[in-house]
């Protein structure tokens, strides 16, 4: 964007600065000296050029992070807290600029050392006016063209980033302003941030993988390092960085399953034929005591037709719908007394054409009357503990009449083959009136849909994050996809 010009002629100010030692630097115009008096005039000289002095505040990385990044912003008082530095930068109507004054650090050696230190990515970046006037535009982009979110303060007197800087990045800063007379001025600056600390970076591995899935599919994120539940700030930052977008757009949220696992689902099932994209914005982002995030592989998958299978154990019948329309009604048998089928919503996990089912895998001892050892065809798995929808030719007479299984949903071989061919991973299977325990949300497949929306949101660090304390350097970070 360009600064507001009013009725003034458009003037170029796109002078790209060089980075030396990762300190904020600017480029002056040809033939201009880097001092505060260059813009002045003497008797008989040309009128003074429009200019505004900017205050650029940041914290340099000095190896000791205590204090750095936790300064009260909009102070510009060197020494107030660890690592905080100020530079005065002159912005002119020609878009050129110069560093006017380095912070007083006590001796030349300390000043030189500060010059070579990169910016602390865990600290705020603030740009303010030292003269009368107003900021009109601040645009900050990293070396990949990603924009850093920020906002102007009261009366357009200062700008502050609202999402964290990334470690190991070079940033270009374009500032547009107006002096007291309303004349547009500007300058382009650059700086870089300290590289990530040694050690493994926090990354995410997304599931389910590329492909086409059902409307109940759950997005998973497995973290390379655990994020403790008592570190709400780190969890919020991670959660904001794990970005899920869809076409069409739906309301959705992440839920922390444990310290290393998050699940994402919409408020209601995915619409048919949705495209879902998942990416991580963690790379280079500081995550508290966990260090920095690293790169993660993005994910894209699609949703097929919305297939829903509703089994009513009381009527011994399964009704299958495609996109809301009934396409088949199937007589079934479900779990008998002592082996009641789990109630609630489940999601198809996988399809297994042939499975050997044995009673001892679910706690039924050999030699008892309930033990079984059978080859089973067209088995559609809905829990990891062994609940399937499958062909049960031995119980055809009971199907549609009574419940005689050990917990699975049984049907004829013909119906099981049709169901097997019709559904895909992520399709929805719900059981009602079974008398069984409710499907667990997370530990036996995908029971996520059994949580209502308010309960689901309770597992989000963003929904439960406390308000920002007064004087903290950064508002809640907003890591939305940028270009």
ZALUM-789528 format. One record per residue (C-alpha): residue in three letters; x, y, z. Coordinates in steps of 0.02 Angstrom, whole numbers, padded with zeros to 5 digits, always signed. Each point is the difference from the previous one (the first is absolute). Layout:
// residues N
alaXYZ/...
END
This chain:
// residues 483
unk+00000+00000+00000/unk+00053+00181-00024/unk-00012+00137+00129/unk-00148+00117-00008/unk+00044+00143-00119/unk-00147+00121+00009/unk+00020+00126-00141/unk+00189-00017-00004/unk+00084-00073-00155/unk+00049-00181+00016/unk+00180-00023+00054/unk+00103-00160-00002/unk+00075-00059+00163/unk+00041-00182-00034/unk+00183+00004+00049/unk+00047-00174+00059/unk+00120-00003+00145/unk+00145-00117+00025/unk+00018-00110+00153/unk+00164+00008+00093/unk+00015-00107+00154/unk-00189-00013+00011/unk-00022+00173+00073/unk-00138+00112-00066/unk+00076+00106-00138/unk-00063+00118-00133/unk+00063+00062-00166/unk+00031+00184-00027/unk-00020+00084-00168/unk+00150+00030-00113/unk+00114+00138+00063/unk-00085+00015+00170/unk+00093-00006+00164/unk-00059-00108+00144/unk-00028+00134+00131/unk-00140+00101+00072/unk+00049+00164-00084/unk-00007-00056-00182/unk-00177+00058-00022/unk+00033+00172+00072/unk+00019+00157-00103/unk+00110+00154+00006/unk-00033+00177-00062/unk-00033-00003-00185/unk-00014-00190-00010/unk-00149-00100-00057/unk-00148-00018+00120/unk+00017-00135+00131/unk-00057-00170-00065/unk-00151-00078+00084/unk+00057-00132+00123/unk-00057-00093+00155/unk+00105-00087+00131/unk-00055-00177+00043/unk+00041-00093+00160/unk+00034-00183-00035/unk+00001-00107+00156/unk+00049-00182+00013/unk+00096-00120+00113/unk+00165-00069-00059/unk+00049-00178+00039/unk+00145+00000+00122/unk+00000-00183+00046/unk-00088+00036+00165/unk-00186+00001-00032/unk-00055+00054+00174/unk-00096+00161-00020/unk+00014+00009-00188/unk-00169-00011-00080/unk-00091+00044+00160/unk+00025+00188-00004/unk-00142+00122+00016/unk-00024+00066-00176/unk-00003+00179-00060/unk+00134+00054+00123/unk+00160+00013-00104/unk+00110+00013+00153/unk+00161-00100-00023/unk+00046-00098+00153/unk-00178-00008+00065/unk+00000-00186-00029/unk+00117-00130-00071/unk+00051+00024-00180/unk-00118+00144-00042/unk+00074+00118-00131/unk-00057+00155-00091/unk+00049+00074-00167/unk-00054+00165-00072/unk-00029-00010-00187/unk-00034+00147-00113/unk-00135-00023-00132/unk-00008+00127-00141/unk-00116+00049-00141/unk+00120-00086-00120/unk-00012-00163+00095/unk+00181+00002+00055/unk+00057-00006+00178/unk+00143-00012+00122/unk+00033-00059+00177/unk+00008+00159+00102/unk+00054-00061+00169/unk+00049-00167+00074/unk-00050-00037+00180/unk+00120+00057+00133/unk+00074-00161+00064/unk+00140+00069+00106/unk+00151-00040-00107/unk+00047-00028-00181/unk+00036-00185+00021/unk-00174-00035+00066/unk-00075+00101-00141/unk+00100-00097-00127/unk-00052-00164+00078/unk-00182+00052-00008/unk+00022+00039-00185/unk+00046-00180-00034/unk-00142-00077+00100/unk-00158-00056-00090/unk-00173+00043+00060/unk-00081-00114+00129/unk-00149-00084-00084/unk-00087-00012+00169/unk-00004+00189+00019/unk-00119+00132-00067/unk+00040+00111-00147/unk-00064+00178+00016/unk+00008+00148-00118/unk-00054+00169+00065/unk+00013+00185-00042/unk+00123+00114+00088/unk-00070+00154-00090/unk-00173+00067-00032/unk-00090-00093-00137/unk-00083-00167-00025/unk+00042-00173-00062/unk-00102-00049-00152/unk+00067-00172-00044/unk+00121-00129+00068/unk+00031-00156-00102/unk+00117-00136+00065/unk+00042-00152-00107/unk+00123-00141+00026/unk+00117-00075-00127/unk-00137-00116-00063/unk-00123+00141-00033/unk-00107-00037+00153/unk-00076+00152+00084/unk+00021+00030+00186/unk-00164+00050+00080/unk-00002+00163+00099/unk-00110+00145+00045/unk+00011+00188+00017/unk-00020+00072+00174/unk-00101+00148+00059/unk+00003+00152-00114/unk+00111-00098-00122/unk+00147+00044+00109/unk+00081-00171+00007/unk-00008-00175-00076/unk+00023-00166+00092/unk+00008-00177-00067/unk-00144-00112+00054/unk+00078-00165-00049/unk+00173-00059+00048/unk+00153+00021-00106/unk+00078-00158-00071/unk+00173-00054+00050/unk+00135+00000-00134/unk-00094+00116-00118/unk+00041+00161-00091/unk-00139+00130+00003/unk-00030+00150-00111/unk-00095+00144+00079/unk-00084+00134-00104/unk-00066+00149+00097/unk-00111+00137-00068/unk-00039+00154+00103/unk-00050+00183-00011/unk+00088+00146+00081/unk-00091+00135+00097/unk-00047+00087-00163/unk-00072-00159-00075/unk+00143-00029-00123/unk+00029-00186-00035/unk+00168-00071+00053/unk+00065-00177+00007/unk+00148-00115+00022/unk+00044-00183-00028/unk+00097-00094+00132/unk+00060-00177+00030/unk+00051-00109+00147/unk+00020-00183+00039/unk-00039-00108+00150/unk+00108-00119+00098/unk+00005-00180-00061/unk-00091-00132+00102/unk+00088-00066+00152/unk+00089-00166-00014/unk-00107-00154+00020/unk-00148-00077-00087/unk-00135+00114-00065/unk-00183-00025+00034/unk-00085-00070-00155/unk-00168-00079-00040/unk-00046-00153-00102/unk-00175+00014-00071/unk-00126-00137-00035/unk-00092-00085-00080/unk+00107+00023-00156/unk-00046+00046-00179/unk-00154-00082-00073/unk-00190+00005+00007/unk-00088-00032+00166/unk-00171+00002+00078/unk-00090+00147+00078/unk+00051-00053+00176/unk+00187-00003-00031/unk+00106+00075+00139/unk+00156+00103-00032/unk+00142-00052+00116/unk+00161+00088+00047/unk+00138-00099+00085/unk+00130+00115+00079/unk+00184-00046+00004/unk+00012+00063+00180/unk-00130+00005+00139/unk-00078+00166+00049/unk-00051-00007+00185/unk-00180+00037+00043/unk+00053+00133+00126/unk+00089+00102-00135/unk-00156+00085-00069/unk+00099+00131-00096/unk+00105-00129-00094/unk-00154-00105-00038/unk-00092+00152-00067/unk+00146+00047-00111/unk+00015-00177-00068/unk-00186-00013-00030/unk-00006+00164-00093/unk+00143-00055-00110/unk-00085-00162-00054/unk-00113+00069-00135/unk-00148-00091-00077/unk-00094+00076-00145/unk-00137-00074-00106/unk-00104+00032-00155/unk-00139+00028+00042/unk+00046+00086+00163/unk-00062-00082+00160/unk+00013+00041+00184/unk+00124-00114+00087/unk+00126-00011+00142/unk+00147-00099+00067/unk-00016-00104+00159/unk+00151-00057+00103/unk-00015-00188+00021/unk+00163-00011+00098/unk+00164+00095+00012/unk+00056-00055-00173/unk-00162-00025-00097/unk-00134+00118-00064/unk-00160-00041-00096/unk-00093+00121-00111/unk-00182-00016-00052/unk-00135+00116-00064/unk-00148+00045+00109/unk-00104-00119-00106/unk+00054-00129-00129/unk+00100+00056-00150/unk-00112+00047-00147/unk+00008-00121-00146/unk+00139+00034-00124/unk+00097+00118+00114/unk+00185+00031-00029/unk+00099+00010+00163/unk+00174+00075+00014/unk+00109-00011+00154/unk+00166+00089+00025/unk+00114+00051+00141/unk+00058+00177+00032/unk+00118-00057+00139/unk+00162+00012-00099/unk+00109+00127+00089/unk-00132+00047+00129/unk+00055+00008+00181/unk-00102-00117+00112/unk+00052+00049+00176/unk+00115-00124+00088/unk-00024-00122-00144/unk+00113+00104-00112/unk-00051+00024-00180/unk-00110-00083-00127/unk+00065-00086-00154/unk-00068-00039-00173/unk-00143-00125-00019/unk-00073-00081-00155/unk-00169+00072-00049/unk-00151-00109-00034/unk-00144+00010-00122/unk-00145-00122-00014/unk-00177-00002-00067/unk-00167-00057+00068/unk-00110-00111-00106/unk-00188-00027+00010/unk-00071+00011+00175/unk-00036-00180+00049/unk-00086-00028+00168/unk-00048-00170+00070/unk-00122+00000+00146/unk-00024-00164+00092/unk-00149-00015+00117/unk+00030-00151+00111/unk-00179+00004+00061/unk-00071-00024-00176/unk+00150-00104-00060/unk+00018+00108-00154/unk+00134+00107-00082/unk-00050+00147-00109/unk+00132+00064-00121/unk-00013+00175-00074/unk+00100+00085-00136/unk-00006+00189+00007/unk-00158-00010+00105/unk-00095-00126-00110/unk-00033-00178+00058/unk+00087-00120-00118/unk-00018-00165+00094/unk-00082-00075+00154/unk+00089-00154+00069/unk-00058-00127+00131/unk+00137-00021+00130/unk+00041-00078+00166/unk+00103+00089+00134/unk+00073-00043+00169/unk-00096-00112+00119/unk-00008+00014+00190/unk+00174+00008+00072/unk+00071+00054-00168/unk-00104+00152-00043/unk+00058+00101-00150/unk+00073+00169+00043/unk-00127+00141-00020/unk+00039+00163-00086/unk+00089+00064-00153/unk+00150-00089-00074/unk+00102+00029-00157/unk+00056-00133-00124/unk+00184-00033+00036/unk+00041-00124-00138/unk-00071-00138-00109/unk+00067-00178+00014/unk-00062-00125-00131/unk+00037-00152+00111/unk+00032-00004+00187/unk+00025-00145+00121/unk-00102+00039+00156/unk+00041-00089+00163/unk-00084+00021+00168/unk+00162+00008+00098/unk+00045+00165-00085/unk-00146+00081+00092/unk+00019-00092+00165/unk-00104-00158-00033/unk+00099-00150+00059/unk+00022-00156-00105/unk-00106-00146+00055/unk-00146+00107+00056/unk-00166-00006-00091/unk+00021+00180-00061/unk+00168-00030-00082/unk+00006+00012-00190/unk+00131-00015-00136/unk-00072+00047-00170/unk+00056+00064-00170/unk-00102+00157-00037/unk-00027+00084-00168/unk-00032+00184-00044/unk+00051+00068+00169/unk-00016+00189+00023/unk+00095+00052+00157/unk-00071+00137+00114/unk+00105-00023+00158/unk+00179-00053+00029/unk-00055-00126+00132/unk-00088-00105-00131/unk-00176+00062-00034/unk-00048-00028-00182/unk-00146+00004-00117/unk+00018-00165-00094/unk-00078-00148-00086/unk-00077-00123+00124/unk-00081-00140-00101/unk-00016-00106+00158/unk-00126+00124+00076/unk-00110+00040-00150/unk-00155-00067+00088/unk+00027+00121+00145/unk+00037+00151-00108/unk-00144+00122+00009/unk-00072-00098+00147/unk+00116-00006+00149/unk+00175+00045+00059/unk+00116-00150+00012/unk+00176+00064-00037/unk+00149+00031+00113/unk-00005+00187-00037/unk+00023+00012-00188/unk-00138+00043-00123/unk-00038-00152-00105/unk-00094-00012-00165/unk-00016-00114-00150/unk+00149-00026-00113/unk-00088+00092-00142/unk-00040+00151+00109/unk+00173+00000+00077/unk+00081+00000-00173/unk-00110+00146-00054/unk+00040+00098+00159/unk+00186-00038-00018/unk-00001+00067-00179/unk-00105+00153+00044/unk+00090+00074+00149/unk+00175+00073+00016/unk+00112+00051+00144/unk-00076+00146+00093/unk-00181-00047-00035/unk-00120+00011+00147/unk-00072-00148+00094/unk-00120+00032+00144/unk-00079-00127+00117/unk-00153+00039+00106/unk-00105-00099+00126/unk+00135-00133+00025/unk+00012+00012+00188/unk+00189+00001-00016/unk+00129+00121+00069/unk+00022+00160-00096/unk+00140+00008-00127/unk+00154+00082+00078/unk+00056+00161-00086/unk+00183-00039-00031/unk+00073-00163+00063/unk-00084-00129-00113/unk-00015+00080-00171/unk-00085+00163-00043/unk-00140+00032+00122/unk+00029+00188-00010/unk-00176+00033-00063/unk-00075-00059+00164/unk+00058+00163+00081/unk-00120+00144-00023/unk+00074+00162-00067/unk+00019+00094+00166/unk+00089-00152+00075/unk+00111-00014-00153/unk+00051+00182+00018/unk+00051-00031+00180/unk+00146-00099-00071/unk+00063+00150-00098/unk+00136+00110+00075/unk-00071+00146-00098/unk-00176-00016+00068/unk+00063-00007+00180/unk+00148+00118-00012/unk+00000+00136+00136/unk+00000+00184-00044/unk+00169+00080-00036/unk+00076+00079+00158/unk+00031+00187-00001/unk+00168+00049-00071/unk+00041-00165-00085/unk+00097+00028-00161/unk-00107-00093-00126/unk-00187-00013-00022/unk-00061-00178-00034/unk+00090-00056-00157/unk-00104-00024-00157/unk+00082-00124-00117/unk-00119-00002-00147/unk+00056-00055-00173/unk+00085+00144-00089/unk+00074+00023-00172/
END
